[in-house]
Amino acid sequence: MRTLLLGVVTASALVLATPTFAAATPASAASAGASGPASAPASVPAAGPAFSGTERSSASLHGWARLDLSGPVPEPSQLITLGVDARATGRPSTGSRGHATIQHVFERGTDREFTARAEIRVDCLTERDGTVVLTGTVDSVTYTAGPGLDPVPPFPSDWHPEVALGFRHDEQGRLRVGWSGVPAQPTAPPVATACQAPTDAGLHLVRGGFAFRR
């Protein structure tokens, strides 16, 4: 399955936080290791109360996390990581800056290992109705195929689709991070809109976290 950067997928994280979205690393996951698109933070700030649901004109979102499709204990055959460094001053749609990197490694440790990595230039960071929303345009996508796979055509240099991340709590108080990814083809319709959060959620936070401040 090569869908993370080729279509719409989602992510979730176990957390109770307001400026901080974080989760303790499960003991069974601690030995699994993590590497990713951004350096992991030296420490994750302590969790706080749930964030409110109003749009803000000044905010920042920083952090790094390992995510997983199946649950808080990682699936050994894949590695999904997300790093974010974003800030907003003034109107969210015009005053937001920063960078995010998302990477998905499939079939790790085999000759069919495949990595998809997207570098995202942030164009909007805001908070609406209990969801922290980050959107941006893709500056580049890099595909790396193992020796057992055919090479993947390069990402078109003039194609910069919009992508979106949405951070929100579910009914159990766990953080969910939705991801609307890169369309499968340059001619495909957009799958994300600036300042609009994804609607679905499904991946789990394995380690790391995100600090949201306003």
Summary of the structure (lengths in Angstrom):
residues: 214
radius of gyration: 16.3
end to end distance: 37.2
largest distance: 49.3
contacts: 734
relative contact order: 0.29
helix: 2%
strand: 45%
